[in-house]
């Protein structure tokens, strides 16, 4: 019963989020997947590494699919997302966490920039 209430709360939260809050939540999920993969590398848990890196790639694919190509920044973001996906694939194929910290740091910076942009937009309204 508690699980059902949590699911209902979670669903209601998603329905009432602004676009900026949704984007932040997507970036948070992406970072969580990468950090979980890094943790799995520490214990050499190969199935968990694969699971989390694939989830991160799936999220990046989603982010790519939402880009509006009429804006110049979309091309830059698409290139960044492609780079991130390539780095995640390399980490998964080689079973090496090399590069994951750099990717996580860049994604964190993007997330923080979007959070600040959302705050700026909301304060102008």
Contact map, one row per residue, 1 for C-alpha under 8 A:
11111000000000000000000000000000000000000000000000000000000000000000000000000000000000000000000000000000000000000000000000000
11111100000000000000000000000000000000000000000000000000000000000000000000000000000000000000000000000000000000000000000000000
11111110000000000000000000000000000000000000000000000000000000000000000000000000000000000000000000000000000000000000000000000
11111111000000000000000000000000000000000000000000000000000000000000000000000000000000000000000000000000000000000000000000000
11111111100000000000000000000000000000000000000000000000000000000000000000000000000000000000000000000000000000000000000000000
01111111110000000000000000000000000000000000000000000000000000000000000000000000000000000000000000000000000000000000000000000
00111111111000000000000000000000000000000000000000000000000000000000000000000000000000000000000000000000000000000000000000000
00011111111100000000000000000000000000000000000000000000000000000000000000000000000000000000000000000000000000000000000000000
00001111111110000000000000000000000000000000000000000000000000000000000000000000000000000000000000000000000000000000000000000
00000111111111000000000000000000000000000000000000000000000000000000000000000000000000000000000000000000000000000000000000000
00000011111111100000000000000000000000000000000000000000000000000000000000000000000000000000000000000000000000000000000000000
00000001111111110000000000000000000000000000000000000000000000000000000000000000000000000000000000000000000000000000000000000
00000000111111111000000000000000000000000000000000000000000000000000000000000000000000000000000000000000000000000000000000000
00000000011111111000010000000000000000000000000000000000000000000000000000000000000000000000000000000000000000000000000000000
00000000001111111000000000000000000000000000000000000000000000000000000000000000000000000000000000000000000000000000000000000
00000000000111111100000000000000000000000000000000000000000000000000000000000000000000000000000000000000000000000000000000000
00000000000011111111110000000000000000000000000000000000000000000000000000000000000000000000000000000000000000000000000000000
00000000000000011111110000000000000000000000000000000000000000000000000000000000000000000000000000000000000000000000000000000
00000000000000001111111000000000000000000000000000000000000000000000000000000000000000000000000000000000000000000000000000000
00000000000000001111111100000000000000000000000000000000000000000000000000000000000000000000000000000000000000000110010000000
00000000000000001111111110000000000000000000000000000000000000000000000000000000000000000000000000000000000000000010000000000
00000000000001001111111111000000000000000000000000000000000000000000000000000000000000000000000000000000000000000000000000000
00000000000000000011111111100000000000000000000000000000000000000000000000000000000000000000000000000000000000000100000000000
00000000000000000001111111110000000000000000000000000000000000000000000000000000000000000000000000000000000000100110000000000
00000000000000000000111111111000000000000000000000000000000000000000000000000000000000000000000000000000000000000000000000000
00000000000000000000011111111100000000000000000000000000001000000000000000000000000000000000000000000000000000000000000000000
00000000000000000000001111111110000000000000000000000000000000000000000000000000000000000000000000000000001100100000000000000
00000000000000000000000111111111000000000000000000000000000000000000000000000000000000000000000000000000000000100000000000000
00000000000000000000000011111111100000000000000000000001001000000000000000000000000000000000000000000000000000000000000000000
00000000000000000000000001111111110000000000000000000011001100000000000000000000000000000000000000000000000000000000000000000
00000000000000000000000000111111111000000000000000000001000000000000000000000000000000000000000000000001001100000000000000000
00000000000000000000000000011111111100000000000000000000000000000000000000000000000000000000000000000000000000000000000000000
00000000000000000000000000001111111110000000000000011011000000000000000000000000000000000000000000000000000000000000000000000
00000000000000000000000000000111111111000000000000011001000000000000000000000000000000000000000000010001000000000000000000000
00000000000000000000000000000011111111100000000000000000000000000000000000000000000000000000000000000001000000000000000000000
00000000000000000000000000000001111111110000000010010000000000000000000000000000000000000000000000000000000000000000000000000
00000000000000000000000000000000111111111000000111111000000000000000000000000000000000000000000000000000000000000000000000000
00000000000000000000000000000000011111111100000010000000000000000000000000000000000000000000000010010000000000000000000000000
00000000000000000000000000000000001111111110000000000000000000000000000000000000000000000000000000000000000000000000000000000
00000000000000000000000000000000000111111111110110000000000000000000000000000000000000000000000000000000000000000000000000000
00000000000000000000000000000000000011111111110010000000000000000000000000000000000000000000001110000000000000000000000000000
00000000000000000000000000000000000001111111100000000000000000000000000000000000000000000000000000000000000000000000000000000
00000000000000000000000000000000000000111111100000000000000000000000000000000000000000000000000000000000000000000000000000000
00000000000000000000000000000000000000011111110010000000000000000000000000000000000000000000000000000000000000000000000000000
00000000000000000000000000000000000000011111111110000000000000000000000000000000000000000000000000000000000000000000000000000
00000000000000000000000000000000000000011001111111000000000000000000000000000000000000000000001000000000000000000000000000000
00000000000000000000000000000000000000000000111111100000000000000000000000000000000000000000000000000000000000000000000000000
00000000000000000000000000000000000010010000111111110000000000000000000000000000000000000000000000000000000000000000000000000
00000000000000000000000000000000000111011001111111111000000000000000000000000000000000000001000000000000000000000000000000000
00000000000000000000000000000000000010000000011111111100000000000000000000000000000000000001000000000000000000000000000000000
00000000000000000000000000000000000010000000001111111110000000000000000000000000000000000000000000000000000000000000000000000
00000000000000000000000000000000110110000000000111111111000000000000000000000000000000000000000000000000000000000000000000000
00000000000000000000000000000000110010000000000011111111100000000000000000000000000000011001000000000000000000000000000000000
00000000000000000000000000000000000000000000000001111111110000000000000000000000000000000000000000000000000000000000000000000
00000000000000000000000000000100100000000000000000111111111000000000000000000000000000000000000000000000000000000000000000000
00000000000000000000000000001110110000000000000000011111111100000000000000000000000000010000000000000000000000000000000000000
00000000000000000000000000000000000000000000000000001111111110000000000000000000000010010000000000000000000000000000000000000
00000000000000000000000000000000000000000000000000000111111111000000000000000000000000000000000000000000000000000000000000000
00000000000000000000000001001100000000000000000000000011111111100000000000000000000000000000000000000000000000000000000000000
00000000000000000000000000000100000000000000000000000001111111110000000000000000100110000000000000000000000000000000000000000
00000000000000000000000000000000000000000000000000000000111111111000000000000000100000000000000000000000000000000000000000000
00000000000000000000000000000000000000000000000000000000011111111100000000000000000000000000000000000000000000000000000000000
00000000000000000000000000000000000000000000000000000000001111111110000000000000100000000000000000000000000000000000000000000
00000000000000000000000000000000000000000000000000000000000111111110000000001100100000000000000000000000000000000000000000000
00000000000000000000000000000000000000000000000000000000000011111110000000000000000000000000000000000000000000000000000000000
00000000000000000000000000000000000000000000000000000000000001111111000000000000000000000000000000000000000000000000000000000
00000000000000000000000000000000000000000000000000000000000000111111100001000100000000000000000000000000000000000000000000000
00000000000000000000000000000000000000000000000000000000000000000111111001000000000000000000000000000000000000000000000000000
00000000000000000000000000000000000000000000000000000000000000000011111101100000000000000000000000000000000000000000000000000
00000000000000000000000000000000000000000000000000000000000000000001111101000000000000000000000000000000000000000000000000000
00000000000000000000000000000000000000000000000000000000000000000001111111100000000000000000000000000000000000000000000000000
00000000000000000000000000000000000000000000000000000000000000000000111111110000000000000000000000000000000000000000000000000
00000000000000000000000000000000000000000000000000000000000000000000001111111000000000000000000000000000000000000000000000000
00000000000000000000000000000000000000000000000000000000000000000011111111111100000000000000000000000000000000000000000000000
00000000000000000000000000000000000000000000000000000000000000000000101111111110000000000000000000000000000000000000000000000
00000000000000000000000000000000000000000000000000000000000000000000000111111111000000000000000000000000000000000000000000000
00000000000000000000000000000000000000000000000000000000000000010000000011111111100000000000000000000000000000000000000000000
00000000000000000000000000000000000000000000000000000000000000010010000001111111110000000000000000000000000000000000000000000
00000000000000000000000000000000000000000000000000000000000000000000000000111111111000000000000000000000000000000000000000000
00000000000000000000000000000000000000000000000000000000000000000000000000011111111100000000000000000000000000000000000000000
00000000000000000000000000000000000000000000000000000000000110110000000000001111111110000000000000000000000000000000000000000
00000000000000000000000000000000000000000000000000000000000000000000000000000111111111000000000000000000000000000000000000000
00000000000000000000000000000000000000000000000000000000000000000000000000000011111111100000000000000000000000000000000000000
00000000000000000000000000000000000000000000000000000000000100000000000000000001111111110000000000000010000000000000000000000
00000000000000000000000000000000000000000000000000000000100100000000000000000000111111111000000000000000000000000000000000000
00000000000000000000000000000000000000000000000000000000000000000000000000000000011111111100000000000000000000000000000000000
00000000000000000000000000000000000000000000000000000000000000000000000000000000001111111110000000110010000000000000000000000
00000000000000000000000000000000000000000000000000001001100000000000000000000000000111111111000000010000000000000000000000000
00000000000000000000000000000000000000000000000000001000000000000000000000000000000011111111100000000000000000000000000000000
00000000000000000000000000000000000000000000000000000000000000000000000000000000000001111111111100000000000000000000000000000
00000000000000000000000000000000000000000000000000000000000000000000000000000000000000111111111111110000000000000000000000000
00000000000000000000000000000000000000000000000011001000000000000000000000000000000000011111111100000000000000000000000000000
00000000000000000000000000000000000000000000000000000000000000000000000000000000000000001111111100000000000000000000000000000
00000000000000000000000000000000000000000000000000000000000000000000000000000000000000000111111100000000000000000000000000000
00000000000000000000000000000000000000001000010000000000000000000000000000000000000000000111111110000000000000000000000000000
00000000000000000000000000000000000000001000000000000000000000000000000000000000000000000111111111000000000000000000000000000
00000000000000000000000000000000000001001000000000000000000000000000000000000000000000000010001111111000000000000000000000000
00000000000000000000000000000000000000000000000000000000000000000000000000000000000000000010000111111000000000000000000000000
00000000000000000000000000000000000000000000000000000000000000000000000000000000000000100010000011111110000000000000000000000
00000000000000000000000000000000010001000000000000000000000000000000000000000000000000110010000011111111000000000000000000000
00000000000000000000000000000000000000000000000000000000000000000000000000000000000000000000000011111111100000000000000000000
00000000000000000000000000000000000000000000000000000000000000000000000000000000000000000000000000111111110000000000000000000
00000000000000000000000000000000000000000000000000000000000000000000000000000000000100100000000000111111111000000000000000000
00000000000000000000000000000010011000000000000000000000000000000000000000000000000000000000000000011111111100000000000000000
00000000000000000000000000000000000000000000000000000000000000000000000000000000000000000000000000001111111110000000000000000
00000000000000000000000000000000000000000000000000000000000000000000000000000000000000000000000000000111111111000000000000000
00000000000000000000000000100010000000000000000000000000000000000000000000000000000000000000000000000011111111100000000000000
00000000000000000000000000100010000000000000000000000000000000000000000000000000000000000000000000000001111111110000000000000
00000000000000000000000000000000000000000000000000000000000000000000000000000000000000000000000000000000111111111000000000000
00000000000000000000000000000000000000000000000000000000000000000000000000000000000000000000000000000000011111111100000000000
00000000000000000000000100110000000000000000000000000000000000000000000000000000000000000000000000000000001111111110000000000
00000000000000000000000000000000000000000000000000000000000000000000000000000000000000000000000000000000000111111111000000000
00000000000000000000000000000000000000000000000000000000000000000000000000000000000000000000000000000000000011111111100000000
00000000000000000001001100000000000000000000000000000000000000000000000000000000000000000000000000000000000001111111110000000
00000000000000000001100100000000000000000000000000000000000000000000000000000000000000000000000000000000000000111111111000000
00000000000000000000000000000000000000000000000000000000000000000000000000000000000000000000000000000000000000011111111100000
00000000000000000000000000000000000000000000000000000000000000000000000000000000000000000000000000000000000000001111111110000
00000000000000000001000000000000000000000000000000000000000000000000000000000000000000000000000000000000000000000111111111000
00000000000000000000000000000000000000000000000000000000000000000000000000000000000000000000000000000000000000000011111111100
00000000000000000000000000000000000000000000000000000000000000000000000000000000000000000000000000000000000000000001111111110
00000000000000000000000000000000000000000000000000000000000000000000000000000000000000000000000000000000000000000000111111111
00000000000000000000000000000000000000000000000000000000000000000000000000000000000000000000000000000000000000000000011111111
00000000000000000000000000000000000000000000000000000000000000000000000000000000000000000000000000000000000000000000001111111
00000000000000000000000000000000000000000000000000000000000000000000000000000000000000000000000000000000000000000000000111111
00000000000000000000000000000000000000000000000000000000000000000000000000000000000000000000000000000000000000000000000011111
